Amino acid sequence: MTERIRDIAHLSTVELYTPKFEESLWFFRDLLAMREVGRTTENGGEVAYLHCWDDYEPYSIKLTEKEHAGVGRVGWRAHSPEALERTVARIEATGLGEGWVDGEQGRGRTFRFQNPDRHLMEVYFDTEWYEATDEDRPALKNQASKFPGFGANARRLDHINYLTADMAGVCEFSENVMGGYTTEFIQLNDGDVGAHWYTFGQKSYDMVYSDDWTGTPGRLHHVAFAADTREDILKAADIFLENGIFIEYGPYKHAIQQGFFLYVWEPGGNRIELANQGSRLILAPDWKPVGWTQEERGKGQAWGMKTIPTFHTHGTPVVEDAGSAANPHEAPKRDEGLES
């Protein structure tokens, strides 16, 4: 058994692009109950920093005004200063490094890079922990801020699911450069891999890559936030219904990774998941990745619900001429059941 690289601690932040800045800000702040902790402008567009109530870092989401929806720079925290240097050395050896910058919103020096599919990322170690104000000071000092008590109460950033046009490239990079470990995967009938679930610690997963049937690099499938219980997700469905948010899929239970889920599209067009992963952790140091066949995934989710067509076809930015949103039934049959 080859010993795992354990230089990345966890997914820390995600930058989301939105063409409807104020509406997207309302969604994350007023419906997911995230706290706005900073505001600035970049390249003439608005930027807001938002914090999930129990994330220890200074912000969870950077919301950036753009002409289109999609994913921007995603942050990963290293285990230590030494782990950061080792990670940067491996990245630079691939030729995908962009260089060091001063970190944003309470972070120290940060190294920026991209993966083989052109997804933008950064890695760092030094960070300021979130400091609660009198307004959001928790009763218990072992949580970052007080429980909001309104909206969907998103507790923390949980995982990101990328779409990729270069599955082999991103998998090699994720495993040998970043140190991700596959917990589950989908094996298609033609021999290709349809999706990979990666963990960097003991969560069941932090990052997913799903095959992009359009062949377009750099796209996003979804970003997920953790909810404490299944009941929180059911309540969130009512909140989204009352506020006119498009509920795409769920609440159901996944077969892969077993999370209870709800998928919606925030006003800017990005797919957002509320997920309750329960108590499922990967504690075994010699965990054997679980493979799923195309036939097994075609059966649907854990409770037999078929995956709806848009779940295979909608990604951001939307690829208009590929039928991504307008013609969801045009996706290739091999894509059935890929994402989770």
Buried (B, 14 or more C-beta within 10 A) or exposed (E): EEEBBEBBBBBBBBBBBBBBBEEBBBBBBBBBBBBBBBEEEEEEBBBBBBBBBBBBBBBBBBBBBBEEBBBBBBBBBBBEEEBBBBBBEBBBEBEBBEEEEEBBBBBEEBBBBBBBBBBBBBBBBBBEEBEBEEEBEBEEEEBBBBBBEEBBBBBBBBBBBBBBBBBEBBBBBBBEBBBBBBBBBBBBEEEEBBBBBBBBBEBBBBBBBBBBBBEBBBBBBBBBBBBEEBEBBBBBBEBBEEEEBEBBBBBBBBBBBBBBBBBBBBBBBBBBBBBBBBEEEBEEEEBEEEEBEBEBBEBBBBEEBEBBBBBBBBBBBBBEEBBBBEEBEEBEEBBBBBBB
